[in-house]
């Protein structure tokens, strides 16, 4: 341990004590200093150890390009759990890593108090790193037993559908009843009762064979769960991969659904902890606050207009306003009860939107970009639209045909958009390989023309 690491350890211990004194409540946070390349791998894979797949390599290259262009710098990666795990770059300055230490305590407090986080942690478990490593180990065993081509085909399909879960259903849910429940006996009937009492008269109870339930009994949005449970020829190791991807999607859902709240809460607390940490040297404090300003500013500077939203900036600004206007007790209630949908719709008002210079824009065919609205309702919906349904199109499984064919439907009226057909056809090909029966998807293209995409089963 060098001098800077020893200083960081000392500051971290005192910042944690200050956080407790100010009322933060969090699980233990384990922090690790890691090289920059390992930090990029964690950010790209989503976890330090995860099932390996070619798509993560593509993301890795994309992330490196963004970093070389100066568009993306990763200060830390935080994994909520019990304990929480945080990773920070060993090449960050002492001031930057001091800020990160305070920031992850804010994340840890949010994860322990927010109801969505606690509900999904109860289902998916609070030891994500160990669980992910165990799943990766099982995948390596499958690779040895079945070969890369077969395993990759399963992962292609599972990862293409990883956001298609039903977050209103529990992680561990039973299969549908196989047969329709028998109809209830009719209630008392005075005429029937008197008729059966006549000499030589009776009404025999007639009960036909049990009737198989329609599959699915109602449109099913959890594509991973349905395929894992009902694909006609899925082997156990293939089913395990589908359920492993689904379990990880459940872990990541609250992080996605509360991004603005969570990043804003962590940014508010790192700023406050640094401000009240009288033990920090003045020069280190100024350097840390400079990093804070870089984190929570809009992407554009000066008189430029930002065409993308910085969740740190929006979340931090909203929490500051809420705490200033309503107090910490109200802020903690919001932290417990809301996700980004409630947070934005209930607490982003026209005054704040004007102050932050928020607007909705549209791109024209001639390449011109213009502001289309500054109305608060339009702004809220523009912020939240990408978050609906985990950011994925609304696809449901409508039925399994008598021949085992799989019929999927795209609710394009609810989505308000068509699909990118090239990508959709590729996903249907992946699904067809796994379902091993004909599959079809009813959708529309970007012009609104109805299309039926098919995925052919692989040759026997």
ABEGO torsion letter per residue (X at the ends): XBAAAAAAAAAAAAAAAAAAAAGBBBBBBBBBBBBAAAAAAAAAAGBABBBBBAAAAAAAAAAAAAAAAGABBBABBBBBEOBBBBBBBAABBAAAAAAAAAAAAAAAAAAAABAAAAAAAAAAEABAAAAAAAAAAAAAAAAAAAEAAAAAAAAAAAAAAAABBBAABBABBBBBBABBBBBBBBBBBAAAAAAAABBGBBBBBBBBBBBBBBOBABBBABAAAAAAAABAABBAAAAAAAAAAAAAAAAAAAAAAAAAAAAAAAAAAAAAAAAABAABBAAAAAAAAAAAAAAABBABBEABBBABBBAAAAAAAAAAAAAAAAEAAAAAAAAAABBAAAAAAAABBAAAAAAAGBBBBBBBAAGBBBBABABAAAAAAAAAAAABGGGBBBBBBABBBAAGBBBBBBBAAAAGBBBBAAAAAAAAAAAAAAAGBBBBBBBBBAAGBBBBBBBBBBBX
